[in-house]
Amino acid sequence: MHRKVRSGSRIVTENSVCGSASYLESHTFRITQISTENTQDLKSIDTGLGMSYQFFIGRYFYIQPGVHLYLRSDKSANFNGAVYNIPNADVSPVIRLGAIWRKAS
């Protein structure tokens, strides 16, 4: 089964057979310079891949642990000459809880 799900700023394509996903997400990183307490927001559009597996609990509910790899272009914040760079790749553990809803016959 192949389906597309759109949720907020996230577009996900899932293949429920192997539990893999590719996605495009919008993230905002708030960077604070400790010495001056100045803050800057770095906005990033990230793409990536994920792998997960669904464990069903009963007939309708599931728990889905997985891992996502986020990839992004170079982003940096400049605080009067002091430059902070965010990483180009992040590996993040994820967990989803869900339910399968079926139409009543």
MOPAC internal coordinates of N, CA, C and O (Angstrom, degrees):
PM7 1SCF
backbone

  N    0.0000 0     0.00 0     0.00 0    0    0    0
  C    1.4435 1     0.00 0     0.00 0    1    0    0
  C    1.5209 1   107.71 1     0.00 0    2    1    0
  O    1.2310 1   120.51 1   -43.89 1    3    2    1
  N    1.3256 1   116.62 1   136.11 1    3    2    1
  C    1.4578 1   122.41 1  -178.53 1    5    3    2
  C    1.5149 1   107.70 1  -127.89 1    6    5    3
  O    1.2310 1   119.78 1   -53.37 1    7    6    5
  N    1.3291 1   118.02 1   126.63 1    7    6    5
  C    1.4572 1   120.37 1  -178.84 1    9    7    6
  C    1.5099 1   110.54 1  -143.53 1   10    9    7
  O    1.2310 1   120.93 1   -23.15 1   11   10    9
  N    1.3416 1   115.82 1   156.85 1   11   10    9
  C    1.4590 1   121.89 1   174.58 1   13   11   10
  C    1.5067 1   108.21 1  -113.78 1   14   13   11
  O    1.2310 1   120.82 1   -43.59 1   15   14   13
  N    1.3349 1   116.03 1   136.41 1   15   14   13
  C    1.4558 1   122.18 1  -179.63 1   17   15   14
  C    1.5202 1   107.38 1  -124.46 1   18   17   15
  O    1.2310 1   120.02 1   -46.73 1   19   18   17
  N    1.3315 1   117.57 1   133.27 1   19   18   17
  C    1.4671 1   121.33 1   176.22 1   21   19   18
  C    1.5123 1   107.78 1  -116.44 1   22   21   19
  O    1.2310 1   120.69 1   -55.13 1   23   22   21
  N    1.3282 1   116.29 1   124.87 1   23   22   21
  C    1.4584 1   121.20 1  -176.78 1   25   23   22
  C    1.5217 1   108.94 1  -141.69 1   26   25   23
  O    1.2310 1   119.98 1   -72.15 1   27   26   25
  N    1.3205 1   117.64 1   107.85 1   27   26   25
  C    1.4633 1   121.15 1   179.21 1   29   27   26
  C    1.5117 1   111.05 1    61.30 1   30   29   27
  O    1.2310 1   120.23 1    55.95 1   31   30   29
  N    1.3281 1   117.17 1  -124.05 1   31   30   29
  C    1.4549 1   121.01 1  -179.57 1   33   31   30
  C    1.5213 1   111.47 1   -92.76 1   34   33   31
  O    1.2310 1   120.51 1  -164.55 1   35   34   33
  N    1.3161 1   116.63 1    15.45 1   35   34   33
  C    1.4467 1   120.58 1  -172.88 1   37   35   34
  C    1.5222 1   111.07 1  -117.01 1   38   37   35
  O    1.2310 1   120.20 1   -48.95 1   39   38   37
  N    1.3171 1   117.22 1   131.05 1   39   38   37
  C    1.4572 1   122.39 1   173.01 1   41   39   38
  C    1.5174 1   106.20 1  -116.55 1   42   41   39
  O    1.2310 1   120.26 1   -57.98 1   43   42   41
  N    1.3209 1   117.11 1   122.02 1   43   42   41
  C    1.4603 1   121.38 1  -174.54 1   45   43   42
  C    1.5197 1   109.51 1  -122.37 1   46   45   43
  O    1.2310 1   120.40 1   -45.02 1   47   46   45
  N    1.3188 1   116.83 1   134.98 1   47   46   45
  C    1.4565 1   121.78 1   170.74 1   49   47   46
  C    1.5169 1   106.27 1  -114.10 1   50   49   47
  O    1.2310 1   120.48 1   -61.11 1   51   50   49
  N    1.3220 1   116.69 1   118.89 1   51   50   49
  C    1.4592 1   119.97 1  -176.87 1   53   51   50
  C    1.5128 1   111.21 1  -117.07 1   54   53   51
  O    1.2310 1   121.34 1   -35.86 1   55   54   53
  N    1.2986 1   115.04 1   144.14 1   55   54   53
  C    1.4477 1   122.19 1   170.85 1   57   55   54
  C    1.5182 1   105.05 1  -113.19 1   58   57   55
  O    1.2310 1   120.51 1   -73.72 1   59   58   57
  N    1.3299 1   116.63 1   106.28 1   59   58   57
  C    1.4583 1   119.84 1  -171.56 1   61   59   58
  C    1.5227 1   112.87 1   -71.99 1   62   61   59
  O    1.2310 1   119.48 1   169.00 1   63   62   61
  N    1.3147 1   118.59 1   -11.00 1   63   62   61
  C    1.4546 1   120.72 1   179.03 1   65   63   62
  C    1.5266 1   110.80 1   -73.36 1   66   65   63
  O    1.2310 1   120.37 1   130.42 1   67   66   65
  N    1.3484 1   116.90 1   -49.58 1   67   66   65
  C    1.4646 1   118.77 1  -176.62 1   69   67   66
  C    1.5293 1   112.64 1  -102.24 1   70   69   67
  O    1.2310 1   119.40 1   172.48 1   71   70   69
  N    1.3241 1   118.75 1    -7.52 1   71   70   69
  C    1.4552 1   121.11 1   177.24 1   73   71   70
  C    1.5155 1   114.11 1    72.94 1   74   73   71
  O    1.2310 1   119.76 1  -151.38 1   75   74   73
  N    1.3377 1   118.05 1    28.62 1   75   74   73
  C    1.4583 1   120.13 1   177.63 1   77   75   74
  C    1.5240 1   109.51 1  -104.57 1   78   77   75
  O    1.2310 1   120.44 1   -21.83 1   79   78   77
  N    1.3327 1   116.77 1   158.17 1   79   78   77
  C    1.4593 1   120.64 1  -179.12 1   81   79   78
  C    1.5219 1   109.74 1  -148.94 1   82   81   79
  O    1.2310 1   120.85 1   -30.87 1   83   82   81
  N    1.3164 1   115.98 1   149.13 1   83   82   81
  C    1.4567 1   121.81 1   168.27 1   85   83   82
  C    1.5231 1   106.36 1  -121.18 1   86   85   83
  O    1.2310 1   120.04 1   -31.90 1   87   86   85
  N    1.3286 1   117.52 1   148.10 1   87   86   85
  C    1.4523 1   118.48 1  -173.13 1   89   87   86
  C    1.5186 1   111.51 1  -154.33 1   90   89   87
  O    1.2310 1   121.95 1   -13.42 1   91   90   89
  N    1.3297 1   113.86 1   166.58 1   91   90   89
  C    1.4532 1   124.23 1   176.48 1   93   91   90
  C    1.5243 1   105.79 1  -132.60 1   94   93   91
  O    1.2310 1   120.07 1   -57.97 1   95   94   93
  N    1.3393 1   117.48 1   122.03 1   95   94   93
  C    1.4609 1   121.20 1  -175.71 1   97   95   94
  C    1.5205 1   110.94 1  -132.09 1   98   97   95
  O    1.2310 1   121.14 1   -30.13 1   99   98   97
  N    1.3204 1   115.43 1   149.87 1   99   98   97
  C    1.4619 1   122.57 1   174.80 1  101   99   98
  C    1.5275 1   108.23 1  -102.47 1  102  101   99
  O    1.2310 1   120.48 1   -54.80 1  103  102  101
  N    1.3400 1   116.68 1   125.20 1  103  102  101
  C    1.4588 1   122.32 1   178.87 1  105  103  102
  C    1.5240 1   109.90 1  -124.23 1  106  105  103
  O    1.2310 1   120.69 1   -31.02 1  107  106  105
  N    1.3233 1   116.28 1   148.98 1  107  106  105
  C    1.4573 1   122.60 1   172.71 1  109  107  106
  C    1.5213 1   107.98 1  -122.53 1  110  109  107
  O    1.2310 1   120.71 1   -54.32 1  111  110  109
  N    1.3281 1   116.24 1   125.68 1  111  110  109
  C    1.4573 1   122.83 1   178.50 1  113  111  110
  C    1.5211 1   107.93 1  -106.76 1  114  113  111
  O    1.2310 1   119.77 1   -59.26 1  115  114  113
  N    1.3246 1   118.05 1   120.74 1  115  114  113
  C    1.4637 1   121.97 1   176.33 1  117  115  114
  C    1.5246 1   107.24 1   -94.06 1  118  117  115
  O    1.2310 1   121.19 1   -62.18 1  119  118  117
  N    1.3437 1   115.33 1   117.82 1  119  118  117
  C    1.4615 1   122.49 1  -178.22 1  121  119  118
  C    1.5256 1   107.82 1  -106.81 1  122  121  119
  O    1.2310 1   120.56 1   -51.72 1  123  122  121
  N    1.3449 1   116.54 1   128.28 1  123  122  121
  C    1.4658 1   121.63 1   178.92 1  125  123  122
  C    1.5220 1   109.10 1  -120.26 1  126  125  123
  O    1.2310 1   120.83 1   -53.46 1  127  126  125
  N    1.3310 1   116.02 1   126.54 1  127  126  125
  C    1.4637 1   120.54 1   173.87 1  129  127  126
  C    1.5257 1   106.77 1   -82.82 1  130  129  127
  O    1.2310 1   120.39 1   -60.84 1  131  130  129
  N    1.3108 1   116.86 1   119.16 1  131  130  129
  C    1.4595 1   122.10 1  -172.05 1  133  131  130
  C    1.5288 1   112.29 1   -62.95 1  134  133  131
  O    1.2310 1   119.89 1   138.13 1  135  134  133
  N    1.3285 1   117.81 1   -41.87 1  135  134  133
  C    1.4658 1   119.95 1  -174.53 1  137  135  134
  C    1.5334 1   112.82 1   -67.47 1  138  137  135
  O    1.2310 1   119.84 1   147.92 1  139  138  137
  N    1.3403 1   117.90 1   -32.08 1  139  138  137
  C    1.4721 1   120.38 1  -178.11 1  141  139  138
  C    1.5280 1   112.82 1  -110.78 1  142  141  139
  O    1.2310 1   120.05 1   168.25 1  143  142  141
  N    1.3103 1   117.51 1   -11.75 1  143  142  141
  C    1.4655 1   124.88 1  -175.09 1  145  143  142
  C    1.5290 1   112.86 1    60.69 1  146  145  143
  O    1.2310 1   119.92 1  -161.11 1  147  146  145
  N    1.3425 1   117.76 1    18.89 1  147  146  145
  C    1.4599 1   121.71 1   172.12 1  149  147  146
  C    1.5243 1   109.15 1   -72.77 1  150  149  147
  O    1.2310 1   120.73 1   -35.59 1  151  150  149
  N    1.3227 1   116.20 1   144.41 1  151  150  149
  C    1.4593 1   120.28 1   179.02 1  153  151  150
  C    1.5189 1   110.38 1  -125.28 1  154  153  151
  O    1.2310 1   121.41 1   -28.46 1  155  154  153
  N    1.3188 1   114.90 1   151.54 1  155  154  153
  C    1.4626 1   123.10 1   173.23 1  157  155  154
  C    1.5189 1   108.11 1  -139.36 1  158  157  155
  O    1.2310 1   121.02 1   -35.91 1  159  158  157
  N    1.3386 1   115.65 1   144.09 1  159  158  157
  C    1.4590 1   121.24 1   174.89 1  161  159  158
  C    1.5205 1   109.28 1  -101.55 1  162  161  159
  O    1.2310 1   120.58 1   -53.53 1  163  162  161
  N    1.3246 1   116.49 1   126.47 1  163  162  161
  C    1.4602 1   122.13 1   174.35 1  165  163  162
  C    1.5231 1   107.75 1  -104.89 1  166  165  163
  O    1.2310 1   120.62 1   -59.03 1  167  166  165
  N    1.3232 1   116.43 1   120.97 1  167  166  165
  C    1.4578 1   120.67 1   178.28 1  169  167  166
  C    1.5163 1   108.57 1   -97.56 1  170  169  167
  O    1.2310 1   120.95 1   -39.41 1  171  170  169
  N    1.3369 1   115.80 1   140.59 1  171  170  169
  C    1.4513 1   120.81 1  -176.31 1  173  171  170
  C    1.5232 1   110.07 1  -144.22 1  174  173  171
  O    1.2310 1   120.95 1   -41.58 1  175  174  173
  N    1.3169 1   115.79 1   138.42 1  175  174  173
  C    1.4635 1   121.41 1   170.63 1  177  175  174
  C    1.5224 1   105.49 1  -101.46 1  178  177  175
  O    1.2310 1   120.72 1   -65.38 1  179  178  177
  N    1.3308 1   116.23 1   114.62 1  179  178  177
  C    1.4559 1   122.14 1  -175.72 1  181  179  178
  C    1.5169 1   110.06 1  -107.10 1  182  181  179
  O    1.2310 1   121.25 1   -34.04 1  183  182  181
  N    1.3180 1   115.22 1   145.96 1  183  182  181
  C    1.4517 1   121.52 1   172.90 1  185  183  182
  C    1.5238 1   106.84 1  -120.06 1  186  185  183
  O    1.2310 1   120.59 1   -14.40 1  187  186  185
  N    1.2973 1   116.47 1   165.60 1  187  186  185
  C    1.4521 1   116.46 1   179.84 1  189  187  186
  C    1.5071 1   113.89 1   177.28 1  190  189  187
  O    1.2310 1   122.40 1     6.62 1  191  190  189
  N    1.3135 1   113.00 1  -173.38 1  191  190  189
  C    1.4614 1   122.97 1  -179.53 1  193  191  190
  C    1.5163 1   108.65 1  -129.88 1  194  193  191
  O    1.2310 1   121.14 1   -25.30 1  195  194  193
  N    1.3092 1   115.43 1   154.70 1  195  194  193
  C    1.4528 1   119.80 1   177.28 1  197  195  194
  C    1.5145 1   111.03 1  -144.08 1  198  197  195
  O    1.2310 1   121.14 1   -23.31 1  199  198  197
  N    1.3120 1   115.43 1   156.69 1  199  198  197
  C    1.4622 1   121.68 1   176.96 1  201  199  198
  C    1.5156 1   106.76 1  -137.60 1  202  201  199
  O    1.2310 1   120.81 1   -46.54 1  203  202  201
  N    1.3296 1   116.06 1   133.46 1  203  202  201
  C    1.4637 1   119.58 1  -179.80 1  205  203  202
  C    1.5203 1   109.51 1  -153.37 1  206  205  203
  O    1.2310 1   121.48 1    -8.85 1  207  206  205
  N    1.3257 1   114.77 1   171.15 1  207  206  205
  C    1.4630 1   121.11 1   179.53 1  209  207  206
  C    1.5185 1   108.41 1  -140.27 1  210  209  207
  O    1.2310 1   120.32 1   -42.44 1  211  210  209
  N    1.3257 1   116.99 1   137.56 1  211  210  209
  C    1.4639 1   121.34 1   180.00 1  213  211  210
  C    1.5275 1   110.17 1   -95.28 1  214  213  211
  O    1.2310 1   121.15 1   -52.25 1  215  214  213
  N    1.3383 1   115.40 1   127.75 1  215  214  213
  C    1.4562 1   122.34 1   172.92 1  217  215  214
  C    1.5210 1   106.85 1  -108.71 1  218  217  215
  O    1.2310 1   120.16 1   -64.27 1  219  218  217
  N    1.3139 1   117.30 1   115.73 1  219  218  217
  C    1.4623 1   120.97 1  -178.21 1  221  219  218
  C    1.5165 1   111.19 1   -82.61 1  222  221  219
  O    1.2310 1   121.74 1   -42.19 1  223  222  221
  N    1.3225 1   114.28 1   137.81 1  223  222  221
  C    1.4631 1   122.66 1   176.69 1  225  223  222
  C    1.5189 1   105.38 1  -115.59 1  226  225  223
  O    1.2310 1   120.84 1   -76.56 1  227  226  225
  N    1.2993 1   116.00 1   103.44 1  227  226  225
  C    1.4603 1   118.96 1  -175.02 1  229  227  226
  C    1.5198 1   110.62 1    75.88 1  230  229  227
  O    1.2310 1   120.99 1    27.72 1  231  230  229
  N    1.3267 1   115.70 1  -152.28 1  231  230  229
  C    1.4557 1   121.13 1  -173.68 1  233  231  230
  C    1.5330 1   114.06 1   -89.38 1  234  233  231
  O    1.2310 1   119.79 1   151.38 1  235  234  233
  N    1.3263 1   118.01 1   -28.62 1  235  234  233
  C    1.4548 1   120.48 1  -170.82 1  237  235  234
  C    1.5257 1   115.68 1  -119.13 1  238  237  235
  O    1.2310 1   119.15 1   153.54 1  239  238  237
  N    1.3135 1   119.23 1   -26.46 1  239  238  237
  C    1.4630 1   122.13 1  -172.33 1  241  239  238
  C    1.5267 1   111.26 1   -98.88 1  242  241  239
  O    1.2310 1   121.57 1   -30.33 1  243  242  241
  N    1.3403 1   114.59 1   149.67 1  243  242  241
  C    1.4620 1   119.06 1   177.41 1  245  243  242
  C    1.5219 1   110.70 1  -144.56 1  246  245  243
  O    1.2310 1   121.26 1   -22.25 1  247  246  245
  N    1.3212 1   115.19 1   157.75 1  247  246  245
  C    1.4556 1   124.03 1   171.71 1  249  247  246
  C    1.5228 1   105.55 1  -120.87 1  250  249  247
  O    1.2310 1   120.50 1   -44.61 1  251  250  249
  N    1.3349 1   116.64 1   135.39 1  251  250  249
  C    1.4585 1   120.82 1  -172.71 1  253  251  250
  C    1.5275 1   110.70 1  -130.21 1  254  253  251
  O    1.2310 1   119.89 1   -90.06 1  255  254  253
  N    1.3420 1   117.82 1    89.94 1  255  254  253
  C    1.4663 1   119.61 1   174.71 1  257  255  254
  C    1.5338 1   109.78 1   -78.36 1  258  257  255
  O    1.2310 1   120.96 1   -29.57 1  259  258  257
  N    1.3274 1   115.77 1   150.43 1  259  258  257
  C    1.4566 1   119.14 1   179.40 1  261  259  258
  C    1.5101 1   111.32 1  -167.71 1  262  261  259
  O    1.2310 1   121.49 1     7.09 1  263  262  261
  N    1.3240 1   114.75 1  -172.91 1  263  262  261
  C    1.4565 1   122.36 1   178.53 1  265  263  262
  C    1.5293 1   107.61 1  -138.99 1  266  265  263
  O    1.2310 1   120.51 1   -41.04 1  267  266  265
  N    1.3458 1   116.63 1   138.96 1  267  266  265
  C    1.4619 1   123.20 1   177.78 1  269  267  266
  C    1.5252 1   109.58 1  -118.27 1  270  269  267
  O    1.2310 1   121.01 1   -37.25 1  271  270  269
  N    1.3227 1   115.67 1   142.75 1  271  270  269
  C    1.4551 1   122.71 1   172.37 1  273  271  270
  C    1.5222 1   106.91 1  -112.01 1  274  273  271
  O    1.2310 1   120.15 1   -64.93 1  275  274  273
  N    1.3414 1   117.32 1   115.07 1  275  274  273
  C    1.4593 1   123.04 1   178.57 1  277  275  274
  C    1.5246 1   109.28 1   -98.91 1  278  277  275
  O    1.2310 1   120.37 1   -48.01 1  279  278  277
  N    1.3340 1   116.90 1   131.99 1  279  278  277
  C    1.4564 1   122.61 1   178.18 1  281  279  278
  C    1.5221 1   108.96 1  -121.53 1  282  281  279
  O    1.2310 1   120.18 1   -42.19 1  283  282  281
  N    1.3455 1   117.27 1   137.81 1  283  282  281
  C    1.4708 1   120.83 1  -178.96 1  285  283  282
  C    1.5196 1   109.87 1  -147.40 1  286  285  283
  O    1.2310 1   120.94 1   -18.83 1  287  286  285
  N    1.3350 1   115.80 1   161.17 1  287  286  285
  C    1.4698 1   121.25 1   177.00 1  289  287  286
  C    1.5332 1   109.41 1   -76.12 1  290  289  287
  O    1.2310 1   120.80 1    -8.31 1  291  290  289
  N    1.3221 1   116.07 1   171.69 1  291  290  289
  C    1.4683 1   121.59 1  -179.86 1  293  291  290
  C    1.5237 1   110.53 1   -61.52 1  294  293  291
  O    1.2310 1   120.63 1   -50.29 1  295  294  293
  N    1.3202 1   116.40 1   129.71 1  295  294  293
  C    1.4675 1   123.28 1   176.45 1  297  295  294
  C    1.5173 1   107.94 1  -135.57 1  298  297  295
  O    1.2310 1   120.73 1   -40.23 1  299  298  297
  N    1.3485 1   116.20 1   139.77 1  299  298  297
  C    1.4641 1   119.24 1   178.51 1  301  299  298
  C    1.5201 1   109.93 1  -148.60 1  302  301  299
  O    1.2310 1   121.15 1   -23.01 1  303  302  301
  N    1.3295 1   115.40 1   156.99 1  303  302  301
  C    1.4630 1   123.19 1   175.45 1  305  303  302
  C    1.5173 1   107.33 1  -119.91 1  306  305  303
  O    1.2310 1   120.45 1   -46.89 1  307  306  305
  N    1.3394 1   116.74 1   133.11 1  307  306  305
  C    1.4535 1   121.90 1  -178.76 1  309  307  306
  C    1.5278 1   108.88 1  -110.15 1  310  309  307
  O    1.2310 1   120.77 1   -60.70 1  311  310  309
  N    1.3261 1   116.14 1   119.30 1  311  310  309
  C    1.4638 1   123.21 1   177.25 1  313  311  310
  C    1.5178 1   108.27 1  -110.89 1  314  313  311
  O    1.2310 1   120.06 1   -95.92 1  315  314  313
  N    1.3341 1   117.49 1    84.08 1  315  314  313
  C    1.4775 1   122.95 1   179.08 1  317  315  314
  C    1.5252 1   112.40 1    49.69 1  318  317  315
  O    1.2310 1   120.60 1  -130.54 1  319  318  317
  N    1.3183 1   116.46 1    49.46 1  319  318  317
  C    1.4619 1   121.28 1   177.56 1  321  319  318
  C    1.5185 1   114.96 1    99.73 1  322  321  319
  O    1.2310 1   119.63 1   157.04 1  323  322  321
  N    1.3206 1   118.31 1   -22.96 1  323  322  321
  C    1.4632 1   121.22 1   175.76 1  325  323  322
  C    1.5294 1   107.41 1   -88.45 1  326  325  323
  O    1.2310 1   120.51 1   -61.66 1  327  326  325
  N    1.3290 1   116.63 1   118.34 1  327  326  325
  C    1.4652 1   121.91 1  -174.02 1  329  327  326
  C    1.5274 1   109.87 1  -106.40 1  330  329  327
  O    1.2310 1   121.25 1   -47.86 1  331  330  329
  N    1.3397 1   115.20 1   132.14 1  331  330  329
  C    1.4639 1   121.66 1   175.29 1  333  331  330
  C    1.5190 1   107.24 1  -114.62 1  334  333  331
  O    1.2310 1   120.32 1   -52.73 1  335  334  333
  N    1.3285 1   116.99 1   127.27 1  335  334  333
  C    1.4677 1   122.76 1   178.67 1  337  335  334
  C    1.5195 1   109.95 1  -108.74 1  338  337  335
  O    1.2310 1   120.47 1   -45.10 1  339  338  337
  N    1.3253 1   116.72 1   134.90 1  339  338  337
  C    1.4682 1   118.80 1   173.45 1  341  339  338
  C    1.5291 1   107.55 1   -89.72 1  342  341  339
  O    1.2310 1   119.83 1   -27.80 1  343  342  341
  N    1.3254 1   117.93 1   152.20 1  343  342  341
  C    1.4670 1   120.75 1  -176.83 1  345  343  342
  C    1.5315 1   111.79 1   -67.05 1  346  345  343
  O    1.2310 1   121.06 1   -27.39 1  347  346  345
  N    1.3376 1   115.57 1   152.61 1  347  346  345
  C    1.4620 1   121.65 1   178.44 1  349  347  346
  C    1.5247 1   112.19 1   -81.37 1  350  349  347
  O    1.2310 1   120.24 1   165.92 1  351  350  349
  N    1.3199 1   117.15 1   -14.08 1  351  350  349
  C    1.4694 1   120.80 1  -179.59 1  353  351  350
  C    1.5218 1   109.54 1  -145.65 1  354  353  351
  O    1.2310 1   121.06 1   -39.24 1  355  354  353
  N    1.3200 1   115.58 1   140.76 1  355  354  353
  C    1.4681 1   122.83 1   174.91 1  357  355  354
  C    1.5149 1   108.45 1  -132.99 1  358  357  355
  O    1.2310 1   120.71 1   -40.09 1  359  358  357
  N    1.3115 1   116.26 1   139.91 1  359  358  357
  C    1.4623 1   121.58 1   171.08 1  361  359  358
  C    1.5201 1   106.16 1  -109.88 1  362  361  359
  O    1.2310 1   120.69 1   -55.69 1  363  362  361
  N    1.3299 1   116.29 1   124.31 1  363  362  361
  C    1.4652 1   120.73 1  -175.23 1  365  363  362
  C    1.5250 1   111.18 1  -129.24 1  366  365  363
  O    1.2310 1   120.71 1   -48.13 1  367  366  365
  N    1.3378 1   116.26 1   131.87 1  367  366  365
  C    1.4632 1   118.38 1   171.79 1  369  367  366
  C    1.5336 1   108.96 1   -74.41 1  370  369  367
  O    1.2310 1   120.08 1   -35.21 1  371  370  369
  N    1.3074 1   117.44 1   144.79 1  371  370  369
  C    1.4638 1   122.57 1   178.81 1  373  371  370
  C    1.5221 1   109.18 1  -133.64 1  374  373  371
  O    1.2310 1   121.27 1   -23.84 1  375  374  373
  N    1.3187 1   115.18 1   156.16 1  375  374  373
  C    1.4630 1   120.31 1   173.33 1  377  375  374
  C    1.5251 1   107.47 1  -144.95 1  378  377  375
  O    1.2310 1   121.08 1   -45.96 1  379  378  377
  N    1.3015 1   115.54 1   134.04 1  379  378  377
  C    1.4598 1   121.70 1   178.86 1  381  379  378
  C    1.5139 1   108.63 1  -121.51 1  382  381  379
  O    1.2310 1   121.60 1   -37.23 1  383  382  381
  N    1.3182 1   114.54 1   142.77 1  383  382  381
  C    1.4558 1   121.55 1   171.68 1  385  383  382
  C    1.5139 1   106.23 1  -115.42 1  386  385  383
  O    1.2310 1   119.67 1   -41.73 1  387  386  385
  N    1.3120 1   118.23 1   138.27 1  387  386  385
  C    1.4569 1   118.60 1  -177.03 1  389  387  386
  C    1.4997 1   112.72 1  -155.84 1  390  389  387
  O    1.2310 1   122.33 1    -2.37 1  391  390  389
  N    1.3152 1   113.14 1   177.63 1  391  390  389
  C    1.4553 1   121.82 1   178.09 1  393  391  390
  C    1.5069 1   108.55 1  -143.39 1  394  393  391
  O    1.2310 1   120.78 1   -30.75 1  395  394  393
  N    1.2993 1   116.12 1   149.25 1  395  394  393
  C    1.4528 1   123.09 1   176.06 1  397  395  394
  C    1.5127 1   107.42 1  -101.70 1  398  397  395
  O    1.2310 1   120.73 1   -59.72 1  399  398  397
  N    1.3302 1   116.21 1   120.28 1  399  398  397
  C    1.4639 1   121.48 1  -179.60 1  401  399  398
  C    1.5106 1   108.49 1  -101.02 1  402  401  399
  O    1.2310 1   120.64 1   -46.21 1  403  402  401
  N    1.3113 1   116.38 1   133.79 1  403  402  401
  C    1.4627 1   121.38 1   179.76 1  405  403  402
  C    1.5066 1   109.99 1  -120.31 1  406  405  403
  O    1.2310 1   120.70 1   -35.11 1  407  406  405
  N    1.3368 1   116.28 1   144.89 1  407  406  405
  C    1.4598 1   120.93 1   177.46 1  409  407  406
  C    1.5207 1   109.84 1   -68.72 1  410  409  407
  O    1.2310 1   121.53 1   -38.29 1  411  410  409
  N    1.3183 1   114.68 1   141.71 1  411  410  409
  C    1.4555 1   119.45 1   175.00 1  413  411  410
  C    1.5266 1   108.57 1   -74.22 1  414  413  411
  O    1.2310 1   120.25 1   -42.49 1  415  414  413
  N    1.2973 1   117.14 1   137.51 1  415  414  413
  C    1.4710 1   120.76 1  -178.65 1  417  415  414
  C    1.5008 1   111.87 1   -79.23 1  418  417  415
  O    1.2310 1   120.10 1   180.00 1  419  418  417

